[in-house]
Amino acid sequence: MMLRILVVDDSALYRKTISDILNADPAIEVVGTAHNGRMALEKIPRLSPDVITLDMEMPEMDGLATLKILRRDFNNVKTVVFSAHTERGAELTIEALNLGAVDFVTKPGRNQKMDASLEQMKQELLPKILAFAQRNRTRSSLARDNKQQQKTGIVAVPVRSFPRPVVKKRQVIAIGVSTGGPKSLEVFFHSLPASLNPAILIVQHMPPIFTRKLAEQLGRDGKIPVCEAQDGEVIKSGHAYIAPGGQHMTVRNGGAEIIVSLNADPPENFCRPSVDVLFRSVAEAYGQRAIGVIMTGMGDDGCAGSRVMKETGIPIIAQDEETSVVWGMPGAVVKNGLADRISPLKKIYATICDYSL
């Protein structure tokens, strides 16, 4: 079954470019275009799209106004927004993700050559759209089919033989997340107590500027301090640190303290920051005083790092398929026998507490 796409952009050039990129894939059908949100909303009942690509800045009805109505009237339609890689673009994108957009693509900069711009857009957009096609084909999941989950919402899964954790207190919660992450992190942060003791280290796959805006938003809405991590920063209990876009985040022992280190080493799993990089360093610096969480996201970043954590005796919690926008990253951890628990988003913190915080 082909994935049906509606392309919404006020630029005729972008409407054609995005349509051509998507129509070139046999799993995708562009069923229509619209030059603003109002026209898109009028076409949805007739075209029945699965996914909308939505420009943020349009005349008559912009992206944010459109998303508000989509969430109310067409909440089964997934939306990927197009954003400028600017301060303003990042702010609009974070707001769009909070309104229900599932992911975003940055529009090429004005100084980029056309061929390079088109290739960048293709490389960024197509995998994200195809992830939704894959989700539609594999809607039935091992997590949802598990009878124990039907009763409790939390699944204990068969885990390969690894050292058993013996510590009674965790000093850090390490989180890896990608597609659908900003909204999922917001839900997770609302479940945290103001008296939280462990620090939280987060890799969210996002470019520079966007990670800082995400930290600001979570800090405003949450109960604990949240910041974009800085090189050389001492990690404090009850604080959350988000890896800056474009840089790997690691942690290292600094005597009695654990210290953040940032670097621009080559991407891993095509990602910088990478979850694998963070998880390896957490295993070395914290040992069994840590706990790992893999949330919604495409690909398998975090799977190899989860294996290193498991070999150190660190428990791993994976978000379930039902509440994940894309069950790539958590699914890879589960399928490789690395997850101690599979948990719905709203119960992840309660599951973490089972491991003695």
C-alpha positions in Angstrom: 0.0 0.0 0.0 1.5 3.3 -1.1 1.9 6.2 1.3 -0.2 9.1 0.2 1.4 12.6 0.6 0.0 16.1 0.3 2.7 18.8 -0.3 1.9 22.2 1.2 4.2 25.2 0.3 3.6 28.7 -1.0 6.6 28.4 -3.4 5.8 26.7 -6.7 9.4 25.7 -7.0 9.4 23.9 -3.7 6.0 22.2 -4.4 7.4 20.8 -7.6 10.8 19.9 -6.1 9.4 18.1 -3.1 6.8 16.3 -5.3 9.5 15.1 -7.7 11.7 13.8 -4.8 8.8 11.9 -3.3 7.2 10.6 -6.5 10.5 9.1 -7.5 10.1 6.5 -4.8 7.7 3.6 -5.7 6.4 3.4 -2.1 5.1 7.0 -2.2 2.3 8.8 -4.1 2.0 12.6 -4.0 -1.8 12.9 -4.2 -1.9 16.7 -4.3 -0.4 20.1 -3.5 -1.5 23.3 -1.9 0.0 26.8 -1.6 -1.3 27.5 1.9 -2.8 25.8 5.0 -6.4 26.8 4.2 -6.2 25.1 0.8 -4.6 22.0 2.3 -7.4 21.7 4.9 -10.0 21.9 2.2 -8.3 19.1 0.2 -7.7 16.6 3.0 -11.2 15.1 3.1 -11.1 14.4 -0.6 -7.4 13.3 -0.9 -7.1 11.3 2.3 -3.3 11.8 2.7 -1.3 9.8 5.2 1.3 12.5 5.6 1.5 16.2 4.9 4.7 18.1 4.2 4.1 21.6 5.6 5.9 24.8 5.1 6.0 27.0 8.2 5.8 30.4 6.7 2.9 30.9 4.2 0.4 33.7 3.4 -3.3 33.4 4.5 -2.8 30.4 6.8 0.7 29.6 8.0 2.1 26.3 9.3 1.3 26.8 13.0 -2.3 27.8 12.3 -2.7 24.8 10.1 -1.3 22.4 12.7 -3.8 23.6 15.3 -6.7 22.6 13.0 -5.0 19.4 11.9 -4.6 18.3 15.5 -8.3 19.0 16.2 -9.9 17.7 13.0 -7.4 15.4 11.3 -5.2 14.0 14.0 -4.6 10.7 12.2 -2.6 12.6 9.5 1.1 12.8 10.1 2.9 16.1 9.4 6.5 16.8 8.6 7.3 20.5 8.6 9.9 22.5 6.6 11.9 25.0 8.6 14.5 27.6 7.9 17.8 26.9 9.7 17.6 30.1 11.6 16.9 31.3 15.2 13.3 32.1 14.1 13.0 28.8 12.2 14.1 26.8 15.2 11.5 28.5 17.5 8.7 27.8 15.0 9.8 24.2 14.6 9.8 23.5 18.3 6.4 25.0 18.6 5.2 23.0 15.6 6.5 19.7 17.1 4.6 20.6 20.3 1.5 21.1 18.2 1.7 17.6 16.8 4.2 17.7 13.9 6.2 14.4 14.0 9.4 15.6 12.4 11.0 18.5 10.5 13.3 19.1 7.5 15.5 22.2 7.2 15.2 24.1 4.0 18.5 24.7 2.2 20.2 28.0 2.8 20.2 30.8 0.3 24.0 30.5 -0.4 23.8 26.8 -1.3 24.0 25.7 -4.9 20.8 24.3 -6.4 22.1 20.8 -7.0 23.6 20.5 -3.5 20.3 21.9 -2.1 18.2 19.4 -3.8 20.4 16.5 -2.8 20.4 17.7 0.8 16.6 17.9 0.8 16.3 14.4 -0.7 18.7 12.9 1.8 16.9 14.5 4.7 13.2 14.2 3.7 12.9 10.8 2.0 14.1 8.5 4.9 11.7 10.3 7.2 8.7 9.8 4.9 9.6 6.2 4.3 9.8 5.6 8.0 6.1 6.3 8.2 5.4 3.9 5.3 7.3 1.2 7.2 5.3 1.9 10.3 2.1 1.5 8.4 3.2 -1.9 7.1 4.3 -3.1 10.5 1.6 -1.7 12.7 1.3 -4.9 14.7 4.2 -5.1 17.2 5.7 -7.6 19.6 5.1 -5.1 22.4 1.4 -4.6 21.8 0.9 -8.3 21.3 2.4 -9.2 24.6 -0.4 -10.2 27.1 1.5 -8.8 30.0 1.5 -5.3 28.4 -2.2 -5.5 28.0 -2.5 -5.8 31.8 0.2 -3.4 33.0 1.4 -1.4 30.0 5.0 -2.4 30.8 6.7 -5.5 29.4 9.6 -7.4 30.8 11.4 -9.0 27.8 13.9 -11.8 27.3 17.3 -10.2 27.7 20.6 -11.8 26.7 23.0 -12.8 29.4 24.6 -9.7 30.9 25.9 -8.7 34.3 23.1 -8.1 36.8 22.9 -4.6 38.2 23.7 -4.5 41.9 23.7 -0.8 42.9 20.7 0.7 44.8 21.0 4.3 43.6 21.3 5.7 40.1 23.2 8.9 39.5 22.3 9.5 35.9 19.6 8.7 33.3 21.0 8.6 29.8 18.4 9.1 27.0 18.6 8.6 23.3 15.8 9.9 21.1 15.2 11.1 17.5 12.0 11.4 15.4 9.1 12.5 17.6 11.5 13.3 20.4 10.6 16.9 21.4 7.0 16.0 22.2 8.0 12.8 23.9 10.6 14.5 26.0 8.0 17.1 27.0 5.7 14.3 28.2 8.6 12.6 30.0 9.7 15.8 31.7 6.2 16.4 33.0 6.3 13.1 34.8 9.5 14.0 36.7 9.4 15.1 40.3 10.9 18.5 41.3 13.0 16.5 43.8 14.6 14.3 41.1 18.1 13.2 42.2 19.8 11.7 39.1 21.1 14.0 36.4 19.7 13.5 32.9 21.8 13.4 29.8 20.0 13.5 26.4 21.0 13.0 22.8 18.2 14.3 20.6 19.0 14.2 16.9 18.7 17.9 15.9 21.0 20.5 14.2 22.6 23.4 16.0 20.3 26.2 17.3 17.4 23.7 17.4 18.9 21.8 20.4 19.3 25.1 22.3 15.7 26.0 21.6 14.6 22.6 22.7 16.5 23.0 26.0 14.9 26.4 26.6 11.4 25.0 26.0 11.9 22.0 28.3 13.3 24.2 30.9 10.3 26.5 30.8 7.8 23.7 31.0 9.5 21.2 33.2 10.2 20.9 36.9 14.0 20.7 36.8 16.8 22.9 35.2 17.5 22.1 31.5 20.3 23.4 29.4 22.3 22.7 26.2 25.5 21.2 27.5 28.8 23.1 27.5 32.2 21.6 27.2 33.9 21.3 30.6 30.6 21.7 32.5 30.3 19.8 35.8 27.2 17.6 35.9 24.8 18.4 38.8 22.2 16.2 40.3 18.7 16.9 39.3 19.8 18.8 36.2 19.2 17.9 32.5 21.8 18.4 29.8 21.0 18.2 26.0 23.8 17.5 23.5 24.4 20.4 21.2 23.5 19.9 17.6 26.6 19.1 15.5 28.7 17.9 18.5 29.1 14.6 20.2 28.5 14.7 24.0 30.6 12.5 26.3 31.2 12.4 30.0 34.4 11.8 31.9 35.6 11.4 35.5 37.1 14.5 36.9 38.1 13.3 40.4 35.0 13.6 42.6 33.0 15.1 39.7 31.6 13.9 36.3 32.4 16.5 33.5 30.8 17.0 30.1 33.1 16.8 27.1 32.0 17.9 23.6 33.8 17.1 20.3 33.3 17.2 16.6 34.5 13.7 15.8 33.0 12.1 12.7 29.3 11.2 12.8 28.3 7.7 14.0 25.2 6.1 12.4 25.2 9.3 10.3 24.5 11.3 13.5 26.3 13.9 15.4 25.4 14.0 18.3 25.2 10.2 18.5 23.5 8.2 21.2 26.1 5.4 20.9 28.9 7.9 21.7 27.1 9.2 24.8 26.2 5.7 26.0 29.7 4.3 25.8 31.1 7.2 27.8 28.3 6.9 30.4 29.1 3.2 30.9 32.8 4.1 31.5 32.2 7.1 33.7 29.3 5.9 35.8 29.3 2.1 35.6 26.2 0.6 37.2 25.2 3.9 38.7 23.5 4.7 35.4 20.3 3.7 33.6 19.7 3.9 29.8 16.5 4.9 28.0 15.9 4.6 24.2 12.9 6.5 23.0 11.2 7.1 19.6 13.4 7.5 16.6 14.5 6.3 13.1 17.4 4.0 12.6 19.4 2.1 15.2 21.6 4.8 16.9 21.9 3.8 20.5 21.8 0.0 19.9 25.5 -0.5 20.0 25.9 1.8 22.9 23.1 0.0 24.8 25.1 -3.2 24.4 28.1 -1.6 26.0 25.9 -0.4 28.9 24.4 -3.8 29.3 27.9 -5.4 29.4 28.6 -3.0 32.3 25.4 -4.1 34.1 23.3 -1.0 33.3 19.6 -1.7 32.7 18.0 -0.4 29.5 14.4 0.7 29.0 12.9 1.0 25.5 9.8 3.0 24.6 7.0 0.7 23.2 5.9 0.7 19.6 2.4 2.0 20.3 3.6 5.3 21.7 6.6 5.8 19.5 6.3 7.9 16.4 8.8 5.6 14.8 9.9 2.4 16.5 13.3 2.2 14.9 15.8 3.0 17.7 13.8 1.4 20.5 12.8 -1.5 18.2 16.5 -2.2 17.4 17.3 -2.4 21.1 14.4 -4.8 21.8 15.1 -7.0 18.8 18.7 -7.4 19.8 17.7 -8.6 23.3 19.1 -5.5 25.0 16.0 -4.1 26.7 15.1 -5.0 30.2 11.7 -3.4 29.9 9.5 -2.0 27.1 7.4 0.8 28.4 4.7 3.2 27.1 5.9 6.8 27.1 3.9 8.0 30.1 5.2 5.1 32.2 8.9 5.4 31.4 9.7 7.4 34.6 7.8 4.9 36.7 9.7 2.1 35.1 13.0 3.9 35.8 12.0 4.1 39.5 11.7 0.3 39.6 15.5 0.4 39.3 16.1 2.2 42.6 16.5 6.0 42.1 
